[in-house]
Amino acid sequence: IRAGWLDKNPPQGSYIYQRRWVKLDSQYLRYFDSNKDPYSKRFIPVSSISRVAAVGDQKFEVVTTNRNFVFRAESDADRNEWIWTLQQVVEERKDPTPQLATDDGGQVADKSGFLELRGFKHKLFVAIVGDQALLYKNAEDYRLGIGITSIAMNVANVKEGERRGFDLTTPYRIFSFSAESEQEQEEWVKALRDSVAAALSHNGVASRVWELEPNRSCADCGAPGPDWASINLCVVICQRCAGEHRGLGPGITKVRSLKMDRKVWTEELIELFHHIGNGVANSFWAANVPPSEAIGPTSSSSDRRRFLVAKYREGKYRRYHPLFGHQEELNRALCAAVTTGDLAETQALLFCGASPSCPTGDPQCPTPLELALRSGQRLQMEFLLHNRTSDPNWEGLGHPFGAQAAPTLSLPTLGRRWCTLHDGLLSYYESDRHAAPNGELRAQDLVCLAAHPPHAHGIEHTFEVFTESERLYLFGSDDPDAARQWLKSIAKAFVHPGAEELLGLDFERLGRLLYKGGLSLERAKEGWFALVGSTLHVCFEGSEQPELLQLRKLQELCSLAMLVGSGGGLVRSTTEVSLAGRTLYIQGERKLDFLGWVQAIQKASSSSGDTLSEQQLTESDVPLLVDRCIDYITQCGLTSEGIYRKSGQNSKTTNLLEMLRRDARSVRLKEGDHQVDDVANTLKRFFRDLGDGVFTGQWGQDWLRATALEDEEEKISEYRRLLDNLPTVNRATLKALINHLFRVQRFSGENQMTTHNLAIVFGPTLFQSDGKDYKAGRVVEDLISHYVKIFNVNDQEMKKQQDEIMAIMKMREAASSGTQQAGDFICTVYLEEKKTEAEQHVKIPATMTAEELTLEILDRRKIVVKEKDYWSCFEVNEREEAERPLHYSEKVL
């Protein structure tokens, strides 16, 4: 689950820490001398850990019943990650149903006792448990389960030695033991050989589960040979998906190994996987998966996590039971189903809201489990046992309430409810004849509204309501006007009067979130946010008008998770949004609605089509994909012979274009990682495949006809007119490209690409023609030749471009000749605010850290650092468009 280097405090408690390689899996926390050692110096069962907490800078403590283990990480962030992961795993191991416990500490040893081991001064306590030999310092450690190392017997061989000795040989090491007597020696050798034999037949469970064809590939990503399973969902999964399942928590999915967790695999559970397994389970959980959202064996961890959250936590793709939304009827149907052999029906009822512990009305069998017992349905009992502690966390989805939504049995349906909204109180009733409501939502408890595209939940129009208590309610109507009216009315009831202008928008998502300005160290403030297409409308605290953030023009977008408090008591999620001129940190204290905001902002900030205006853009309205390619070629390829004429590798071009189209913001083109010709080919292919072209279908022929004009001034004037008629993004993109080609032809002596040669390449590309019409090349040649006049480029702009090119060429010459010198930089540093009186000019050597720089500035200004003062050093880019805090040990340069 996690592995890395940590410093460990020795048992004597000295201040000399020992560097150890530490590994955590679902059963043990182990540490080793190095990351290549197969055998640990110590292992601590996860089940014996009672608490994990921070104990000072970079350190954390693992507390067991008889001893505390102190570790030190390289940073507080790394420490917090270890704490959070350990707490998650410890919590998961505490959760399983008692009858189905699998901890090795609960297994009876096949043989145990004291043995001498060559290399150790004192006798060790050795226990053979199943297919492992476990070494302990003493019997007390054995009782507590805290040992030295474990030896897997499936790779071991046992050989009797002289006198009372015997060797346990593995590919990595020979363990030479001595027993107290020859009889003891014989018993140990026999027990070890029996363990080896058992270990070699340990694939039995996996082989039996794999007997069903659907169980031979992962239920989530389709990877072959899955050797993990969720025992309550009855799905077989691969190791990568198993890791993401654990992140959902044991209340949703309980992950066990087919090969290691032997105790859990009872005959009934194996039979359950034969009756349900991946085939039946996916016919319920994955009944409505859009191809665009499905994952595969090579999908990233973030894609897997997003898919599994949607599949199992949100139930987004499931096949809804006809009784969905009617709690009493669901419970009655469950009580009937558990007395039959219909496990698929029980599964559908349980995961559509039926309670596994609902009252049956039968005094002799008050729970569904007892009904199944009386009916002799042992597989129903097994399924209920594994799911009786499950809490899918869909309170809202488990009881959806439709605003005038009529149920249709042929579709996944919402329960029909009569709804009223009066004085900030949203009430829903069984019908318009009932006086008492089924439930109520107060306006002050609402935090977010989200509208869905048509048919997202089986009916025409639906929207979600999120509350402070992390609950989600789903409403819907087949009448689009009625659904929109309800959405607007609910929004008006809970939106702050200062943000009422947002109510006039046709928003997809609206709610309140916390935010901070990039350099602000003050508390977060509350703002109101509305998402409309790719624009985020924000009412900041104290502002009179909403501010518009064009999400496609984001320079940076990243999600963070910060642990606050000792032991990670509070988890707060943050999204960092960097635009020209500012950085905005948006915080969410409620995970459910904030996750929706993050996904919505990510989607809105991505490219959404194949036209220029639908791409991620720079501040100057040029597609980020085009800007990235031009920037790279300007820095690395101006003198490359045959640039744009030579073709790059087709597979690399295809992959790079796909990455840039998906999210150009996250792609960094680097010399050495990417070849100039591959990047050039990517740029050409983008323009050739562009929807509607850069000249547009409406004006394309006019550009071609302009080449027939004989008078040069008249032709330039016509080109200017046509340029003004183009959409803003097309005009900006064409200028950026022609400016780039103008630079390229300036180096035609080295790259052999004259204006004419570039026109031959880019004419058919930009006009998306077959190359037979010479006029396409003539247009491009004219645009490059008359670039300054057609695009109104002034002398200052030309000088700036020339200076940039000269700087790039000098840097490349210096780099290639090895004449670059490392020295001190004179930098301007501002204290707290960017004002003349707050600036300091500091000579910064290459080795100076952020802490050293901060202390030097404070010392210069005679500022005394008090006990609870915290100073941070930020780096800010030239135009103050983005900034980040430096870690105190990070080098400033």
C-alpha positions, -999 to +999 in steps of 0.1 A: +000+000+000+029+023+008+067+021+009+095+045+015+126+055+035+120+067+071+143+073+100+135+051+130+142+058+167+159+028+183+143+011+213+168+027+236+153+061+227+186+077+217+187+107+194+206+088+167+180+077+142+185+047+120+175+049+083+151+021+074+130+010+043+094+008+056+066-011+038+029-012+046+004-038+033-030-048+045-017-069+073+017-057+084+039-026+089+075-038+083+109-021+082+141-033+065+178-024+064+174-015+027+149-016+000+166-047-015+163-069+017+137-097+013+135-102+051+125-075+076+141-064+108+107-060+124+070-065+115+040-050+133+006-064+126-019-037+116-044-053+139-022-046+170-018-008+162-041+011+185-031+047+175-010+066+150-002+103+158+022+131+150+049+137+177+067+169+165+084+180+134+084+153+107+079+125+133+050+102+140+044+075+165+029+040+160+013+029+193+008-008+201-003-025+233+032-029+246+055-006+227+056+026+207+075+029+175+087+064+165+095+072+128+108+104+112+099+113+076+118+137+053+091+163+055+058+171+073+039+164+042+054+129+039+048+124+076+011+133+071+008+110+042+021+081+063-002+089+092-033+091+069-025+059+051-018+040+084-050+053+099-070+042+069-055+006+069-059+003+107-095+014+105-102-011+077-087-040+097-109-032+127-140-034+106-145-070+094-174-090+109-161-109+139-170-144+126-150-137+095-117-124+110-086-131+090-058-117+111-028-140+113-026-132+150-058-152+154-045-183+137-032-213+157+004-221+151+011-256+136+043-256+156+060-231+179+088-229+204+124-216+210+152-223+186+188-211+182+195-193+150+230-187+137+238-150+139+217-143+170+230-143+206+197-153+222+172-180+213+143-169+191+107-179+194+097-195+161+061-202+149+049-221+118+016-206+108+001-219+076+025-213+048+049-190+068+076-193+094+075-164+118+105-153+139+100-134+172+124-121+199+105-139+227+072-156+236+057-123+248+062-107+213+047-138+198+016-134+219+013-098+208+021-106+172+051-082+169+079-102+152+112-099+134+105-114+100+084-139+081+097-165+057+074-176+029+075-214+027+065-216-010+101-208-019+118-227+009+135-260+012+142-279+045+174-299+051+184-319+082+219-311+096+243-327+120+233-333+156+203-311+164+206-287+135+186-281+103+186-255+075+158-236+060+170-226+026+154-198+005+167-181-027+178-152-006+192-166+026+200-198+046+185-199+081+205-224+102+185-235+133+194-257+163+167-275+184+170-285+220+169-323+213+170-347+183+133-354+188+126-316+187+147-315+155+126-342+138+093-325+148+105-291+135+117-306+102+084-324+097+063-293+105+084-272+081+081-297+053+043-299+058+042-261+056+061-261+023+037-286+009+007-266+020+022-234+005+028-250-029-009-259-030-020-224-019-035-213-052-065-235-045-090-207-036-080-186-067-083-216-090-118-224-077-130-188-079-115-186-115-136-216-126-163-191-138-152-173-170-162-137-158-141-142-127-109-146-147-107-109-155-110-078-132-146-067-126-136-031-129-108-027-155-108-062-172-072-070-163-065-108-166-058-130-136-072-109-108-061-123-074-080-099-051-117-097-043-143-076-025-160-101-003-192-081+003-197-069-033-187-104-046-164-091-073-129-104-083-105-075-089-068-069-098-042-055-075-044-020-088-081-018-085-079-034-050-058-005-039-084+020-050-112-001-034-095+003-001-097+041-005-135+038-006-135+025+029-146-008+045-181+005+048-184+002+010-160-026+000-141-052+020-109-062+001-093-096+006-066-116-012-075-149-030-040-162-021-031-147+012-062-143+033-069-180+036-091-180+067-118-158+051-124-182+022-150-205+036-168-230+014-199-208+015-180-177+004-164-195-026-199-208-036-212-172-033-186-161-059-198-190-081-234-178-079-228-140-080-192-132-090-183-107-117-210-117-142-240-111-119-225-083-099-216-063-131-250-068-145-262-047-116-233-023-108-222-017-144-255-019-162-252+017-176-215+025-180-209+049-209-179+038-230-162+072-224-162+066-187-151+029-187-115+021-175-090-005-188-060-024-175-037+005-183-058+033-168-042+056-143-049+056-105-069+088-107-091+074-135-096+042-115-105+061-084-130+083-103-146+053-119-149+033-087-163+062-067-190+066-094-196+028-096-198+018-060-201+049-038-225+069-060-241+039-077-241+059-109-241+030-133-263+005-114-295-011-126-322+004-104-347-019-087-383-010-096-389-004-059-360+021-057-370+051-035-398+032-015-380+022+017-408+001+033-414-019+001-377-025-004-374-039+031-405-062+026-391-074-007-357-082+010-374-103+037-391-123+010-360-127-012-337-140+015-360-171+019-353-180-017-322-188-037-324-156-058-291-139-047-292-114-076-325-100-063-311-098-028-281-079-042-302-054-061-325-048-031-296-043-006-277-019-028-308+001-038-315+010-002-330-020+016-317-024+052-299-057+060-312-054+096-347-042+089-375-056+111-393-085+095-425-084+116-419-120+126-412-123+164-394-157+159-372-143+131-368-106+137-341-100+111-335-111+074-305-131+086-327-152+108-353-156+081-325-170+058-313-193+086-348-207+091-352-212+054-319-231+051-305-205+027-269-206+037-256-185+008-281-158+016-268-159+051-232-155+039-241-126+017-260-108+045-232-114+070-207-097+047-230-068+041-246-062+074-220-036+083-219-020+049-229+016+046-228+027+010-231+064+020-258+072-004-283+085+021-297+109-005-295+085-034-310+057-013-341+078-007-345+100-038-374+123-039-387+135-073-403+169-078-434+157-096-415+127-111-439+099-122-424+064-119-420+043-150-412+006-145-393+004-178-368+030-166-347+035-134-372+056-115-374+081-087-401+078-061-430+102-068-433+128-040-454+159-035-430+188-028-435+223-013-411+252-008-423+278+017-404+303+038-370+286+031-383+251+040-384+224+013-408+196+024-417+164+006-448+143+012-460+109+003-488+126-018-506+159-019-533+144+004-508+137+033-505+164+060-473+152+076-441+155+054-417+125+049-388+149+054-377+185+053-347+205+041-340+239+055-325+265+032-297+274+057-285+237+055-281+237+017-247+243+003-248+234-034-272+227-064-261+207-095-281+203-127-276+172-148-278+167-185-310+151-198-316+114-190-286+112-166-308+092-141-333+077-164-358+106-166-357+137-186-343+163-161-327+158-127-308+180-102-289+173-070-292+191-036-262+189-012-265+197+025-241+207+053-245+172+068-229+156+037-262+143+023-272+143-013-308+145-025-318+137-061-349+154-076-362+151-111-391+158-135-400+149-171-410+186-176-379+207-183-396+239-174-408+225-141-374+212-132-357+245-140-383+264-120-377+242-090-340+246-093-342+284-095-367+286-066-345+264-043-314+285-053-332+317-045-341+303-010-305+297+001-282+320-020-270+350+000-286+384-011-252+397-021-249+369-047-284+372-062-270+381-096-260+345-100-296+335-100-302+350-134-276+326-149-284+292-166-260+275-142-249+239-141-237+241-106-242+268-079-231+269-042-208+284-016-172+275-010-142+290+009-115+307-010-082+325-005-061+348-027-027+333-038-004+353-014-029+357+014-020+341+046-053+352+062-082+329+069-103+316+040-134+337+031-168+325+019-177+331-017-206+321-040-197+302-072-218+295-103-205+274-132-219+282-167-203+263-195-165+271-193-170+302-172-169+303-134-189+333-120-177+342-085-191+366-059-162+374-036-167+387-001-173+425-003-175+426-041-205+443-057-204+424-090-196+388-098-162+382-113-159+360-144-131+334-145-126+319-180-117+283-171-103+274-205-077+301-199-064+286-166-027+284-164-027+258-137-053+236-120-043+212-093-061+195-064-045+192-030-054+174+003-041+189+035-040+171+069-045+195+098-041+187+134-023+161+154-026+127+138-045+142+108-078+150+126-093+172+099-090+166+062-096+197+040-095+196+003-082+224-018-082+232-055-056+257-068-068+277-098-041+299-115-052+325-141-034+355-156-029+380-128-039+358-098-039+325-081-071+314-063-073+286-037-108+271-035-114+250-003-141+225+005-150+214+040-176+189+028-161+161+007-192+152-012-201+185-029-165+196-032-156+165-052-184+174-076-170+210-079-135+197-087-147+173-114-170+200-129-142+226-130-118+201-145-143+192-172-151+229-179-114+238-182-107+210-207-110+211-245-145+201-255-144+198-293-123+201-324-128+238-333-103+265-321-127+282-297-133+249-279-097+244-270-078+253-238-066+289-244-038+312-234-046+347-221-041+360-257-068+335-270-043+311-287-050+274-282-026+261-255-017+232-277-005+256-304+013+277-279+031+247-264+043+234-297+054+268-310+073+276-278+091+243-279+102+246-316+112+282-310+135+272-282+148+239-296+142+237-334+147+271-352+179+258-367+168+222-372+173+213-409+140+206-427+118+216-398+081+211-407+092+194-440+105+162-423+078+139-408+081+127-372+073+092-360+036+086-366+030+067-333+047+094-312+028+122-331-005+104-325+002+099-287+014+135-282-015+150-301-039+129-280-022+140-247-023+177-257-059+175-268-069+158-236-052+184-213-025+206-229-021+223-195-005+193-179+019+185-208+054+198-205+075+195-237+111+189-228+143+186-249+154+150-248+119+137-240+104+149-272+119+152-307+116+184-327+101+167-358+075+149-337+063+182-321+063+199-356+043+170-370+018+173-341+012+210-348+006+203-385-018+175-378-037+196-353-044+223-380-052+197-407-078+179-385-092+211-371-130+214-373-140+243-397-103+252-402-084+282-392-097+303-421-133+289-415-156+275-441-174+308-445-143+328-455-118+302-468-126+308-505-123+346-501-088+341-489-079+320-519-095+345-543-074+373-528-043+358-543-055+369-578-052+406-569-021+420-588-017+452-568+003+443-536-012+471-515-048+462-526-040+425-518-026+434-483-057+455-476-080+426-486-060+402-463-065+427-435-103+429-441-105+391-441-084+389-410-108+412-392-138+390-402-123+359-385-135+350-350-113+363-322-096+329-315-090+322-352-074+356-357-052+353-326-041+317-336-033+327-372-012+356-360+007+334-336+014+308-362+025+333-390+046+351-364+063+317-357+068+309-394+082+344-399+108+335-372+115+301-387+123+316-422+147+341-406+170+310-400+165+295-435+203+295-439+205+268-412+171+251-415+167+253-453+131+264-448+125+295-468+092+314-470+083+295-501+092+261-486+071+268-455+042+279-477+043+246-496+040+227-463+014+249-445-008+259-474-026+225-478-024+220-440-042+253-431-067+250-459-071+213-454-067+206-491-050+179-512-021+203-522-032+206-558-045+242-554-013+264-555-034+293-542-034+278-507+004+280-506+003+315-521-019+328-492+006+315-466+036+329-485+019+363-487+011+362-450+047+354-440+062+379-465+039+408-454+035+397-418+045+431-403+019+450-425-010+425-424-009+420-387+001+456-378+033+446-359+050+477-345+088+483-341+087+476-303+070+442-309+096+433-336+125+443-313+111+422-285+108+392-308+144+397-320+157+400-285+139+368-275+154+349-304+189+362-297+186+353-260+175+317-269+204+313-294+230+326-270+217+302-243+219+273-267+253+282-278+265+285-242+249+252-233+265+234-263+299+248-257+298+242-219+308+278-211+278+285-187+290+295-153+272+289-121+272+320-099+252+342-075+221+360-087+210+395-075+173+391-068+146+415-056+128+403-025+097+420-011+087+418+026+049+411+029+038+434+000+052+446-033+061+482-025+093+501-030+099+506+007+095+468+013+120+457-013+155+442-007+182+433-032+198+401-022+228+382-036+215+346-037+241+318-042+230+284-057+231+267-023+208+292-004+176+277+010+143+294+015+148+294+053+182+311+050+168+337+027+138+344+050+161+347+080+184+371+061+156+394+051+142+394+087+176+401+100+182+430+076+149+446+087+156+440+124+124+419+128+125+397+158+107+363+152+084+355+181+074+320+192+042+318+173+053+337+142+054+318+109+071+333+079+070+318+044+090+325+013+070+326-020+083+326-056+062+346-080+065+346-118+074+377-138+038+389-144+026+379-110+002+354-126+012+325-104+030+319-072+039+291-048+053+288-013+088+273-010+096+245+015+120+259+041+147+234+031+142+240-007+170+258-026+157+292-037+173+289-072 
